[in-house]
Amino acid sequence: MNEENLNLFTQSTKFLTSIRNACRRPAGIAAGRGCPLLACAGFHHTKVGVIPTRRHLHYASGFIELGMLRDAAKELRAIAKTDQRTPKVLTVWIDLHMHARRWKPLIAVSRQLVRAEPQDDKGWISWAFGLRELNQVEAARAVLLKAMPLHGKTCSVLHYNLACYECLLGNLPQAKRHLKIAADRDKEWRESALADTDLEALWPEIRAQGP
């Protein structure tokens, strides 16, 4: 086993052990009585023996990082219906659908997040990304343009992705403008652009600008 696999195995073992330990009944808590430690603000699980939403989210996120997507989905589905549409839960569903490359569910959940918390740029970005992966580039562009008043001043990835969509649609001046905004904020976006086929039409000009 090489070092990378050993580290992954160790990480997996620690994560799964933490799950087993966390599921045990706290010492001194009688069966059938509520446990105040499980009363997480904003979530509704309070009974002993019922895993609180925050812990399901922790498990699901860990499974996603390990590529154990079925286990992650199982954890998310176990969350109470009353919490399923909260921003924190929707965000982890987005992560799961993104890793699984399930674009239609990604779009649906991202739209829910935008409605629930429009100030979170993740909903807008993932909504547009899902549309682009389904080759609905014009619709993806429209989503990010709608998000611009909320996130244009702070979200570099919005400008980078918008540059991609504009470039695919043949709107090169707009693509250049958005790419410049992203690259001015973080030079790594320029390096990303030279490896991104969505921006292939801009490669000669980017290379001509030098390092």
ChimeraX attribute file (.defattr): number of C-alpha atoms within 10 A of each C-alpha:
attribute: neighborCount
match mode: 1-to-1
recipient: residues
	/A:1	7
	/A:2	6
	/A:3	8
	/A:4	9
	/A:5	10
	/A:6	11
	/A:7	12
	/A:8	12
	/A:9	14
	/A:10	12
	/A:11	14
	/A:12	16
	/A:13	12
	/A:14	11
	/A:15	16
	/A:16	15
	/A:17	11
	/A:18	12
	/A:19	15
	/A:20	9
	/A:21	10
	/A:22	12
	/A:23	12
	/A:24	10
	/A:25	14
	/A:26	13
	/A:27	6
	/A:28	6
	/A:29	11
	/A:30	11
	/A:31	11
	/A:32	9
	/A:33	11
	/A:34	16
	/A:35	17
	/A:36	10
	/A:37	11
	/A:38	20
	/A:39	16
	/A:40	14
	/A:41	8
	/A:42	10
	/A:43	17
	/A:44	16
	/A:45	22
	/A:46	18
	/A:47	17
	/A:48	20
	/A:49	17
	/A:50	14
	/A:51	18
	/A:52	21
	/A:53	26
	/A:54	19
	/A:55	17
	/A:56	20
	/A:57	20
	/A:58	16
	/A:59	20
	/A:60	27
	/A:61	22
	/A:62	19
	/A:63	21
	/A:64	20
	/A:65	14
	/A:66	15
	/A:67	14
	/A:68	14
	/A:69	19
	/A:70	14
	/A:71	15
	/A:72	24
	/A:73	18
	/A:74	13
	/A:75	20
	/A:76	23
	/A:77	14
	/A:78	14
	/A:79	22
	/A:80	15
	/A:81	10
	/A:82	10
	/A:83	16
	/A:84	17
	/A:85	15
	/A:86	16
	/A:87	19
	/A:88	14
	/A:89	20
	/A:90	23
	/A:91	20
	/A:92	20
	/A:93	24
	/A:94	24
	/A:95	18
	/A:96	26
	/A:97	22
	/A:98	17
	/A:99	15
	/A:100	14
	/A:101	13
	/A:102	14
	/A:103	21
	/A:104	15
	/A:105	17
	/A:106	27
	/A:107	22
	/A:108	13
	/A:109	23
	/A:110	27
	/A:111	19
	/A:112	19
	/A:113	27
	/A:114	21
	/A:115	13
	/A:116	15
	/A:117	14
	/A:118	16
	/A:119	14
	/A:120	15
	/A:121	22
	/A:122	20
	/A:123	27
	/A:124	26
	/A:125	21
	/A:126	25
	/A:127	28
	/A:128	29
	/A:129	25
	/A:130	24
	/A:131	20
	/A:132	20
	/A:133	14
	/A:134	12
	/A:135	11
	/A:136	14
	/A:137	21
	/A:138	15
	/A:139	15
	/A:140	25
	/A:141	22
	/A:142	14
	/A:143	18
	/A:144	23
	/A:145	17
	/A:146	12
	/A:147	19
	/A:148	18
	/A:149	9
	/A:150	14
	/A:151	20
	/A:152	18
	/A:153	11
	/A:154	13
	/A:155	16
	/A:156	20
	/A:157	21
	/A:158	25
	/A:159	25
	/A:160	25
	/A:161	24
	/A:162	28
	/A:163	29
	/A:164	30
	/A:165	28
	/A:166	24
	/A:167	22
	/A:168	19
	/A:169	14
	/A:170	12
	/A:171	13
	/A:172	18
	/A:173	13
	/A:174	16
	/A:175	24
	/A:176	20
	/A:177	16
	/A:178	23
	/A:179	27
	/A:180	18
	/A:181	18
	/A:182	24
	/A:183	20
	/A:184	13
	/A:185	13
	/A:186	13
	/A:187	12
	/A:188	11
	/A:189	18
	/A:190	20
	/A:191	14
	/A:192	13
	/A:193	20
	/A:194	16
	/A:195	11
	/A:196	12
	/A:197	14
	/A:198	17
	/A:199	24
	/A:200	16
	/A:201	15
	/A:202	20
	/A:203	16
	/A:204	10
	/A:205	11
	/A:206	17
	/A:207	12
	/A:208	8
	/A:209	8
	/A:210	6
	/A:211	8
